[in-house]
C-alpha cells in the first residue's frame, strides 16, 4: 500500500509539497511524485516531524490530584517532600496506570518521543520496573527514554548510587542527578563527578536537574559543564532547568556562554513548570524562572522546551500539549521576533530529538520512518499565533489519530458576505 500526501507545507522544506509513504517509511519527499494507492490532500497545511517532549516525569504524573495532595507553598522542596511520603505505597500497577494516562495525553497532542525521568531513590525500583515494560510495549507508537533519576539525592538518599547502577543494568537509557538538592556544595560536586564517570563507563547519556532554583550563586551548571567538557561528553549531556542561570550577572553569564559553546552541552527549559515554581521568594519584580533560552540559542547551544509535570506535586496543571509549552516559552524568553517565531517549532521538535539522539529516525526525509504530524494552519507563524491544533499524528505511515477541522455554528458572523 503506497500513500501520497499532497499540498503539504513541510516545515523547513520550501521545495517539496508531496510525501510518498511505503513500508512504514518516507519513500520520497518532493513534487509531482509517482501515483499511489491512496492520495490525501492536506490543502496547504503545515507538516512537522512529531512533537518531542524530552523532559517528563511519568512515574508521578497525576500524583497531585485528590484531596490533601496540593503543594501549598508551590516550591520544589515541598514537592519533593510530598512525593517522598506518597511513594512508599506505590505499586507497579499504579505507576503503569498513571503513566498510560500521561502518555495518552501526550499522544493526543502529537507527541511521539518522550524522555521521562524515573525516581530510583526507592529500594524496589517500582517506577523503573513499570516503565521499562511500557517502553517495550508501546515502542511502535511512542519512543520512550528512561532517565535513572535520584530524586531524593545521589548522596542524600542512602544507597542511591547502587540503585542507579541497578537501574542501568535493568536498561535505563540516561543518568540523572539533582546536585542542588544535596546537603552541601561539595556533595553536589562529588555527585556530578560520579554520575559523569558512571555515564561514560556505561556509555549512556546524562540529563541533570541542574540549579533549579533562584540562587544566582548556584554553580552546578558550571561544574557539570566542566566535567563533561574535559571528557568531550557535552553533546551527550543535557542540563535541565538551569533556572538560576536566568538570575546570574551578565559578566558571569558571558563567561559561561563561551564555555558552553566549547562543550556543546544541551539545555532543556520547562517554561510553564518553572514559571510556576520559581520566583516564590520574590516580592516585586518577580523573576520569570527561565534559563537564558534566547542567549543560549544565539550561542549555538541546543535548547529544547519540555512539559516536565502533569498535575503532580510540583505543578498543578499541564496536559501534554507542547503547543501550550511553546507559546508560554517563547513569551517568557522574549523569543518573539518574527524570524524567531518562524523557527520556534525547532524547540519542540528537532532540538528535543537532538537531545534524545534519535536524529537517524527523525525528520521528514526519504528513507526515515514515516512519522509526522499535520497542523490546522498554513505556516509556522499562523500555527503559533493561533495555537493550531494537531489534526493528524502518523507513525510508521499509520494514523495514531486524525480529527476533523473544528467547525463552529456562528450565531453572528462578522465576516458574512455583507461585511467581508
Ligand atoms: Fe524535572
Boltz pocket constraint, residues with backbone or C-beta under 6 A from the ligand:
constraints:
  - pocket:
      binder: B
      contacts: [[A, 55], [A, 56], [A, 57], [A, 117], [A, 209], [A, 308]]
      max_distance: 6.0
